[in-house]
Amino acid sequence: MSLQVSHKESRPGVFVVSPVGSIDSDTDTILADDFEIIFQGTPSQIVLNMAEVRYISSAGVRVILKAKKDIKKLDGTISFINLQPQIKKVFEILNALPTFKVFSSVKEMDSYLDAMQEKFTE
């Protein structure tokens, strides 16, 4: 599946980013490029509207975590709205993981995340 991303500045410094599709290793650069455009300015908040995201892999999570790190340097925040159940589950799993390495590879982690998301879409 492909990915389309749009964003708008809802008020000064506050950007609503709306991805549509799957965020994976084939499409993560599309989201990263959109974040890059936003970070050309000084955003104070990024709101990710995830209503139309049907799948996210570790590559997509990495892009979001990088954006979180970048906006934190500006004393800003990232928040989510309209998380689909399978996407919410991915972030719940990642928040629950301990700080030490759990998966032996990105492929193993993606396989696990795939299985968890499939349970929510059946």
C-alpha atoms as an extended CHARMM CRD file, in Angstrom:
* protein
*
       122  EXT
         1         1  MET       CA              0.0000000000        0.0000000000        0.0000000000  PROA      1               0.0000000000
         2         2  SER       CA              1.1730000000        3.5190000000       -0.6750000000  PROA      2               0.0000000000
         3         3  LEU       CA              1.3210000000        6.5040000000        1.6310000000  PROA      3               0.0000000000
         4         4  GLN       CA              0.1320000000       10.0470000000        1.1690000000  PROA      4               0.0000000000
         5         5  VAL       CA              0.9090000000       12.7160000000        3.7480000000  PROA      5               0.0000000000
         6         6  SER       CA             -0.4780000000       16.1850000000        4.1130000000  PROA      6               0.0000000000
         7         7  HSD       CA             -0.0170000000       18.7450000000        6.8300000000  PROA      7               0.0000000000
         8         8  LYS       CA             -1.4490000000       22.0870000000        7.7440000000  PROA      8               0.0000000000
         9         9  GLU       CA             -0.5320000000       24.6790000000       10.3090000000  PROA      9               0.0000000000
        10        10  SER       CA             -3.6950000000       24.9800000000       12.3870000000  PROA      10              0.0000000000
        11        11  ARG       CA             -2.2570000000       27.9100000000       14.3300000000  PROA      11              0.0000000000
        12        12  PRO       CA              1.2520000000       29.3380000000       14.5850000000  PROA      12              0.0000000000
        13        13  GLY       CA              3.6920000000       26.5270000000       15.3610000000  PROA      13              0.0000000000
        14        14  VAL       CA              1.0300000000       23.7990000000       15.5650000000  PROA      14              0.0000000000
        15        15  PHE       CA              1.0100000000       21.3500000000       12.6720000000  PROA      15              0.0000000000
        16        16  VAL       CA             -1.5410000000       18.6340000000       11.9980000000  PROA      16              0.0000000000
        17        17  VAL       CA              0.0470000000       15.8410000000        9.9460000000  PROA      17              0.0000000000
        18        18  SER       CA             -2.3620000000       13.4370000000        8.2540000000  PROA      18              0.0000000000
        19        19  PRO       CA             -0.8500000000       10.2890000000        6.7400000000  PROA      19              0.0000000000
        20        20  VAL       CA             -3.0870000000        8.0350000000        4.6270000000  PROA      20              0.0000000000
        21        21  GLY       CA             -2.0650000000        4.4290000000        3.9790000000  PROA      21              0.0000000000
        22        22  SER       CA              0.7330000000        2.2940000000        5.3980000000  PROA      22              0.0000000000
        23        23  ILE       CA              3.8920000000        3.5960000000        7.0290000000  PROA      23              0.0000000000
        24        24  ASP       CA              6.5650000000        0.9770000000        6.3680000000  PROA      24              0.0000000000
        25        25  SER       CA             10.0700000000        0.6190000000        4.9590000000  PROA      25              0.0000000000
        26        26  ASP       CA              8.7870000000        1.4130000000        1.4570000000  PROA      26              0.0000000000
        27        27  THR       CA              6.9700000000        4.5960000000        2.4910000000  PROA      27              0.0000000000
        28        28  ASP       CA              8.6720000000        5.9120000000        5.6360000000  PROA      28              0.0000000000
        29        29  THR       CA             10.6820000000        8.5000000000        3.6810000000  PROA      29              0.0000000000
        30        30  ILE       CA              7.4380000000       10.1520000000        2.5530000000  PROA      30              0.0000000000
        31        31  LEU       CA              6.5470000000       10.8770000000        6.1870000000  PROA      31              0.0000000000
        32        32  ALA       CA             10.1590000000       11.7990000000        7.0010000000  PROA      32              0.0000000000
        33        33  ASP       CA             10.1920000000       14.3000000000        4.1180000000  PROA      33              0.0000000000
        34        34  ASP       CA              7.0030000000       15.9130000000        5.4180000000  PROA      34              0.0000000000
        35        35  PHE       CA              8.5220000000       16.2390000000        8.8860000000  PROA      35              0.0000000000
        36        36  GLU       CA             11.6280000000       17.7720000000        7.3090000000  PROA      36              0.0000000000
        37        37  ILE       CA              9.4880000000       20.4870000000        5.7180000000  PROA      37              0.0000000000
        38        38  ILE       CA              7.8310000000       21.2100000000        9.0710000000  PROA      38              0.0000000000
        39        39  PHE       CA             11.1970000000       21.3810000000       10.8530000000  PROA      39              0.0000000000
        40        40  GLN       CA             12.4240000000       24.0500000000        8.4490000000  PROA      40              0.0000000000
        41        41  GLY       CA             10.4670000000       26.3070000000       10.7680000000  PROA      41              0.0000000000
        42        42  THR       CA             10.1230000000       26.0910000000       14.5310000000  PROA      42              0.0000000000
        43        43  PRO       CA              7.1190000000       23.9180000000       15.3230000000  PROA      43              0.0000000000
        44        44  SER       CA              5.9130000000       23.8310000000       18.9030000000  PROA      44              0.0000000000
        45        45  GLN       CA              3.5380000000       20.9290000000       18.4220000000  PROA      45              0.0000000000
        46        46  ILE       CA              2.9060000000       18.2250000000       15.8570000000  PROA      46              0.0000000000
        47        47  VAL       CA             -0.4090000000       16.4030000000       15.9550000000  PROA      47              0.0000000000
        48        48  LEU       CA             -0.4440000000       13.1410000000       14.0210000000  PROA      48              0.0000000000
        49        49  ASN       CA             -3.9430000000       12.4070000000       12.7660000000  PROA      49              0.0000000000
        50        50  MET       CA             -3.7180000000        8.6340000000       12.3410000000  PROA      50              0.0000000000
        51        51  ALA       CA             -7.3490000000        8.0870000000       11.2620000000  PROA      51              0.0000000000
        52        52  GLU       CA             -6.3300000000        6.7620000000        7.8380000000  PROA      52              0.0000000000
        53        53  VAL       CA             -3.2080000000        4.7950000000        8.7920000000  PROA      53              0.0000000000
        54        54  ARG       CA             -3.9080000000        1.0860000000        8.4580000000  PROA      54              0.0000000000
        55        55  TYR       CA             -0.4300000000       -0.3060000000        9.1750000000  PROA      55              0.0000000000
        56        56  ILE       CA              2.8660000000        0.8230000000       10.7080000000  PROA      56              0.0000000000
        57        57  SER       CA              6.1790000000       -1.0300000000       10.8010000000  PROA      57              0.0000000000
        58        58  SER       CA              9.2710000000       -0.3430000000       12.8630000000  PROA      58              0.0000000000
        59        59  ALA       CA             10.5110000000        1.9040000000       10.0360000000  PROA      59              0.0000000000
        60        60  GLY       CA              7.4650000000        4.1160000000       10.5110000000  PROA      60              0.0000000000
        61        61  VAL       CA              7.8820000000        4.0940000000       14.2630000000  PROA      61              0.0000000000
        62        62  ARG       CA             11.5190000000        5.1810000000       13.8410000000  PROA      62              0.0000000000
        63        63  VAL       CA             10.4730000000        8.1830000000       11.7420000000  PROA      63              0.0000000000
        64        64  ILE       CA              7.9880000000        9.2570000000       14.4110000000  PROA      64              0.0000000000
        65        65  LEU       CA             10.5210000000        8.7530000000       17.2090000000  PROA      65              0.0000000000
        66        66  LYS       CA             13.0650000000       10.8520000000       15.3200000000  PROA      66              0.0000000000
        67        67  ALA       CA             10.4880000000       13.6190000000       14.9100000000  PROA      67              0.0000000000
        68        68  LYS       CA              9.7430000000       13.3670000000       18.6330000000  PROA      68              0.0000000000
        69        69  LYS       CA             13.4480000000       13.7610000000       19.3990000000  PROA      69              0.0000000000
        70        70  ASP       CA             13.7570000000       16.7170000000       17.0040000000  PROA      70              0.0000000000
        71        71  ILE       CA             10.7450000000       18.5660000000       18.3890000000  PROA      71              0.0000000000
        72        72  LYS       CA             11.8600000000       17.9300000000       21.9560000000  PROA      72              0.0000000000
        73        73  LYS       CA             15.0050000000       19.9550000000       21.1480000000  PROA      73              0.0000000000
        74        74  LEU       CA             12.6140000000       22.8310000000       20.4310000000  PROA      74              0.0000000000
        75        75  ASP       CA             10.6840000000       22.2180000000       23.6750000000  PROA      75              0.0000000000
        76        76  GLY       CA              7.7570000000       20.9950000000       21.6010000000  PROA      76              0.0000000000
        77        77  THR       CA              5.5800000000       17.9020000000       21.6510000000  PROA      77              0.0000000000
        78        78  ILE       CA              4.0640000000       15.2850000000       19.3890000000  PROA      78              0.0000000000
        79        79  SER       CA              0.6270000000       13.8790000000       20.0380000000  PROA      79              0.0000000000
        80        80  PHE       CA             -1.7040000000       11.4450000000       18.2870000000  PROA      80              0.0000000000
        81        81  ILE       CA             -5.3680000000       11.6070000000       17.4250000000  PROA      81              0.0000000000
        82        82  ASN       CA             -7.6600000000        9.0120000000       15.8590000000  PROA      82              0.0000000000
        83        83  LEU       CA             -5.3750000000        6.0380000000       16.4150000000  PROA      83              0.0000000000
        84        84  GLN       CA             -6.8090000000        2.9180000000       14.8150000000  PROA      84              0.0000000000
        85        85  PRO       CA             -6.8610000000       -0.0620000000       17.2230000000  PROA      85              0.0000000000
        86        86  GLN       CA             -4.0560000000       -1.9580000000       15.4840000000  PROA      86              0.0000000000
        87        87  ILE       CA             -1.8130000000        1.1470000000       15.4090000000  PROA      87              0.0000000000
        88        88  LYS       CA             -2.6030000000        1.9450000000       19.0190000000  PROA      88              0.0000000000
        89        89  LYS       CA             -1.6020000000       -1.6130000000       19.9320000000  PROA      89              0.0000000000
        90        90  VAL       CA              1.8140000000       -1.1420000000       18.2920000000  PROA      90              0.0000000000
        91        91  PHE       CA              2.5060000000        1.9440000000       20.3920000000  PROA      91              0.0000000000
        92        92  GLU       CA              1.2120000000        0.2300000000       23.5400000000  PROA      92              0.0000000000
        93        93  ILE       CA              3.5730000000       -2.6720000000       22.8870000000  PROA      93              0.0000000000
        94        94  LEU       CA              6.5110000000       -0.3560000000       22.3230000000  PROA      94              0.0000000000
        95        95  ASN       CA              5.7820000000        1.6420000000       25.4800000000  PROA      95              0.0000000000
        96        96  ALA       CA              5.5820000000       -1.5840000000       27.4660000000  PROA      96              0.0000000000
        97        97  LEU       CA              8.9210000000       -2.8980000000       26.2360000000  PROA      97              0.0000000000
        98        98  PRO       CA             11.8220000000       -2.6690000000       28.6440000000  PROA      98              0.0000000000
        99        99  THR       CA             14.8200000000       -0.5740000000       27.6770000000  PROA      99              0.0000000000
       100       100  PHE       CA             16.9660000000       -3.5890000000       26.8490000000  PROA      100             0.0000000000
       101       101  LYS       CA             16.8800000000       -5.3530000000       23.4770000000  PROA      101             0.0000000000
       102       102  VAL       CA             13.9420000000       -7.7090000000       23.0890000000  PROA      102             0.0000000000
       103       103  PHE       CA             14.0080000000       -8.5740000000       19.3780000000  PROA      103             0.0000000000
       104       104  SER       CA             16.9900000000      -10.0670000000       17.5900000000  PROA      104             0.0000000000
       105       105  SER       CA             16.3580000000       -8.0870000000       14.3810000000  PROA      105             0.0000000000
       106       106  VAL       CA             14.1230000000       -5.5070000000       12.7500000000  PROA      106             0.0000000000
       107       107  LYS       CA             12.6080000000       -8.3420000000       10.7110000000  PROA      107             0.0000000000
       108       108  GLU       CA             11.6900000000      -10.2320000000       13.8890000000  PROA      108             0.0000000000
       109       109  MET       CA             10.1650000000       -7.0990000000       15.4220000000  PROA      109             0.0000000000
       110       110  ASP       CA              8.1820000000       -6.3460000000       12.2400000000  PROA      110             0.0000000000
       111       111  SER       CA              6.8810000000       -9.9190000000       12.1490000000  PROA      111             0.0000000000
       112       112  TYR       CA              5.6770000000       -9.5610000000       15.7360000000  PROA      112             0.0000000000
       113       113  LEU       CA              4.0520000000       -6.1810000000       15.0300000000  PROA      113             0.0000000000
       114       114  ASP       CA              2.3990000000       -7.6190000000       11.8980000000  PROA      114             0.0000000000
       115       115  ALA       CA              0.8620000000      -10.4420000000       13.9130000000  PROA      115             0.0000000000
       116       116  MET       CA             -0.4040000000       -8.0620000000       16.6070000000  PROA      116             0.0000000000
       117       117  GLN       CA             -1.9970000000       -5.7260000000       14.0560000000  PROA      117             0.0000000000
       118       118  GLU       CA             -3.6520000000       -8.5710000000       12.1660000000  PROA      118             0.0000000000
       119       119  LYS       CA             -5.4890000000       -9.5820000000       15.3400000000  PROA      119             0.0000000000
       120       120  PHE       CA             -7.1390000000       -6.1530000000       15.4240000000  PROA      120             0.0000000000
       121       121  THR       CA             -8.1510000000       -6.0990000000       11.7660000000  PROA      121             0.0000000000
       122       122  GLU       CA             -9.7580000000       -9.5440000000       11.5410000000  PROA      122             0.0000000000
